[in-house]
Amino acid sequence: MAEPLQLMPSTLVVDLQRLLAPERVSNSPEDLERFAGDALAAYRAFGRAKRVEVPPIVVATPKDTNEVSALAAYASKHGIPIIPHGGGTGVMGGAVPVDGSIVLNLRSLDVIHQIDREGHRVTVGAGAILEDLENALIPQGLLLGHDPWSRPIATVGGAISTNGMGYLAGKYGSMGQQVQGLEVVLGSGDVIQTPSVPKIAGPDLDNIFIGAEGAMGIITKATLEAFPQPEVRSIHAFRFASFAPGFTAVQEMYAIGLRPAMVDFAEEYPREPLKQPEEGITTLYLSFDGFKEEVAAQVDRGRKICLASGGEELPFEEADTFWRERHDSAERYKREIQDVGPSARRRRRAWRLDYLHVAIPASKVLEYYAFCRGLLIDRGIPVREWSLWGRPEYFSLMISDPSADDQGDSALMSQAVDDILTAAQDLGGSMEYCHGVGLKLTHLMQRDRGEAGMQALRNVKKALDPMGILHPGNLGI
Ligand SMILES: Cc1cc2nc3c(=O)[nH]c(=O)nc-3n(C[C@H](O)[C@H](O)[C@H](O)COP(=O)(O)OP(=O)(O)OC[C@H]3O[C@@H](n4cnc5c(N)ncnc54)[C@H](O)[C@@H]3O)c2cc1C
């Protein structure tokens, strides 16, 4: 752990201005407030709600890897915590500063260094926005395999550091699975560059930094696989009577090795009234991507499986609208929160709902669904949605606080959330597959990894960040 700051904040600002440039270092109240938190709403942090807004002492915006390295060396020498910040869209509090820290705003590292069209790779700065990268790949006939809701607002470095999931994960995997090589600045300021190929000899260092939420190193550049644009993309929607038959359809596709590029399956409840014991509206959205003969065969077999499981195919417009509107929530977040500023972020912190995304063995999903349903009915907590995303193991639910006013008992929700997440761990799964650990789930990290696992992580961190300056406390290490 870093020692408390010995320098006066004003000395720190002058030193950093010397290392970078005056205009790249700010301690203006507006900037400190802007970088004081991310997209974790205070309500969802429960017992840690007071920690979701912690201003740093300074915000530094380095322009290249050399500046990141100089900054890390300086911070290590003086024991000052560094908090890497990409788009600030993380929903678990992974980018929330600790007291007395420097926020490293990585958005200026947004250069697309090379698009290797024949090699199906792209090398890009960590601060590039995912959508900007996607837009640069399209004219080259290439595609970014990571397509989250937050594509218009999240960065490459943030997506790797949370090992994010997107709509096309069924075919292309999580963001981490698309990484071929990384450039990373360690706590000491040393720079690691890993080979940029799909597989290397010996342990792959990339895996230490994927999903590490800034605690192991600062990613400055990444080489990602860039996939050929599919010859055909065929999108479909099926309605099911309830969760179980739709889940069975997904399982049966997996059983024959049929992997749709998109699997988005949800049982949703109308907002008013939220009568949880009743069945909701259950829809499975599928996309099949590839060359035309392959897609034709997949559509044919996928449709047969869905119909045989009791599904009814919905008009194409339903699937098409879903696909076209998939980034709307991020556009809204940008317009209504990011562009307005911290006051809007604070208002959003009062939303009284939570969303959970666990990874459990596919064979346990229906049992787990029944367990969660029973638990929530017993405790009178309404459910808005049950869902699967990407593959049968990735199960999500959205729940809302039953209390009618802001003075409700969030201890009820907090306990239910922990009980649901620990039940996933007890089934041999993990408490989160999509957004990472952050401030929200640090208290369950040891349970997820075990004591020896946590010690191993601490040892790795100690080797990469001997002064403990890289986001101290993140990942619970
Ligand atoms: C409306 C909305 C929709 C969303 N939809 C999705 C979705 O579909 N799928 C999904 O996976 N997530 C989603 N998210 C969550 C969020 O967008 C992702 O977690 C995203 O990957 C975070 O990227 P970021 O650039 O905003 O990272 P930040 O929030 O800035 O940082 C996230 C974490 O990574 C660390 N970090 C950032 N950059 C670096 C770096 N270069 N080196 C080392 N550490 C770094 C930070 O310290 C922090 O711990 C959504 C969020 C919102 C607000």
The ligand as a MOL file (V3000), in Angstrom:
LIG
                    3D

  0  0  0     0  0            999 V3000
M  V30 BEGIN CTAB
M  V30 COUNTS 53 58 0 0 0
M  V30 BEGIN ATOM
M  V30 1 C -25.1180 3.0660 -20.3750 0
M  V30 2 C -24.0410 2.0410 -20.0740 0
M  V30 3 C -24.0660 0.8180 -20.7340 0
M  V30 4 C -23.0660 -0.1340 -20.4600 0
M  V30 5 N -23.0630 -1.3130 -21.1790 0
M  V30 6 C -22.0730 -2.2120 -20.9900 0
M  V30 7 C -22.0170 -3.4150 -21.7660 0
M  V30 8 O -22.8570 -3.6730 -22.6190 0
M  V30 9 N -20.9960 -4.2750 -21.5460 0
M  V30 10 C -20.0200 -4.0180 -20.6260 0
M  V30 11 O -19.0950 -4.8190 -20.4780 0
M  V30 12 N -20.0650 -2.8940 -19.8770 0
M  V30 13 C -21.0360 -1.9860 -20.0420 0
M  V30 14 N -21.0640 -0.8300 -19.2970 0
M  V30 15 C -20.0260 -0.5700 -18.3310 0
M  V30 16 C -18.7700 0.1300 -18.9150 0
M  V30 17 O -19.0750 0.8000 -20.1100 0
M  V30 18 C -17.6700 -0.9030 -19.1410 0
M  V30 19 O -17.2630 -1.4480 -17.9110 0
M  V30 20 C -16.4550 -0.3150 -19.8860 0
M  V30 21 O -15.6240 -1.3790 -20.2830 0
M  V30 22 C -15.6500 0.6750 -19.0540 0
M  V30 23 O -14.8260 1.3980 -19.9280 0
M  V30 24 P -14.3210 2.8720 -19.5650 0
M  V30 25 O -13.3860 3.3000 -20.6250 0
M  V30 26 O -15.4580 3.7610 -19.2960 0
M  V30 27 O -13.5130 2.5580 -18.2280 0
M  V30 28 P -13.4800 3.3370 -16.8490 0
M  V30 29 O -14.8390 3.3470 -16.2340 0
M  V30 30 O -12.7910 4.6210 -17.0100 0
M  V30 31 O -12.5380 2.3600 -16.0190 0
M  V30 32 C -12.9260 1.0430 -15.7140 0
M  V30 33 C -11.8010 0.3760 -14.9060 0
M  V30 34 O -10.6570 0.1880 -15.7160 0
M  V30 35 C -9.5390 0.9410 -15.2290 0
M  V30 36 N -8.8860 1.4880 -16.4260 0
M  V30 37 C -9.4270 2.3070 -17.3660 0
M  V30 38 N -8.5380 2.5090 -18.3550 0
M  V30 39 C -7.4160 1.8080 -18.0250 0
M  V30 40 C -6.1440 1.6170 -18.6460 0
M  V30 41 N -5.8610 2.1640 -19.8280 0
M  V30 42 N -5.2170 0.8520 -18.0030 0
M  V30 43 C -5.5030 0.2660 -16.8160 0
M  V30 44 N -6.6840 0.4120 -16.1970 0
M  V30 45 C -7.6320 1.1660 -16.7980 0
M  V30 46 C -10.1170 1.9640 -14.2800 0
M  V30 47 O -9.2080 2.3190 -13.2490 0
M  V30 48 C -11.3160 1.2030 -13.7280 0
M  V30 49 O -10.8970 0.3280 -12.7200 0
M  V30 50 C -22.0600 0.1370 -19.5120 0
M  V30 51 C -22.0480 1.3740 -18.8470 0
M  V30 52 C -23.0280 2.3180 -19.1250 0
M  V30 53 C -22.9740 3.6320 -18.3980 0
M  V30 END ATOM
M  V30 BEGIN BOND
M  V30 1 1 1 2
M  V30 2 1 2 3
M  V30 3 2 2 52
M  V30 4 2 3 4
M  V30 5 1 4 5
M  V30 6 1 4 50
M  V30 7 2 5 6
M  V30 8 1 6 7
M  V30 9 1 6 13
M  V30 10 2 7 8
M  V30 11 1 7 9
M  V30 12 1 9 10
M  V30 13 2 10 11
M  V30 14 1 10 12
M  V30 15 2 12 13
M  V30 16 1 13 14
M  V30 17 1 14 15
M  V30 18 1 14 50
M  V30 19 1 15 16
M  V30 20 1 16 17
M  V30 21 1 16 18
M  V30 22 1 18 19
M  V30 23 1 18 20
M  V30 24 1 20 21
M  V30 25 1 20 22
M  V30 26 1 22 23
M  V30 27 1 23 24
M  V30 28 2 24 25
M  V30 29 1 24 26
M  V30 30 1 24 27
M  V30 31 1 27 28
M  V30 32 2 28 29
M  V30 33 1 28 30
M  V30 34 1 28 31
M  V30 35 1 31 32
M  V30 36 1 32 33
M  V30 37 1 33 34
M  V30 38 1 33 48
M  V30 39 1 34 35
M  V30 40 1 35 36
M  V30 41 1 35 46
M  V30 42 1 36 37
M  V30 43 1 36 45
M  V30 44 2 37 38
M  V30 45 1 38 39
M  V30 46 1 39 40
M  V30 47 2 39 45
M  V30 48 1 40 41
M  V30 49 2 40 42
M  V30 50 1 42 43
M  V30 51 2 43 44
M  V30 52 1 44 45
M  V30 53 1 46 47
M  V30 54 1 46 48
M  V30 55 1 48 49
M  V30 56 2 50 51
M  V30 57 1 51 52
M  V30 58 1 52 53
M  V30 END BOND
M  V30 END CTAB
M  END
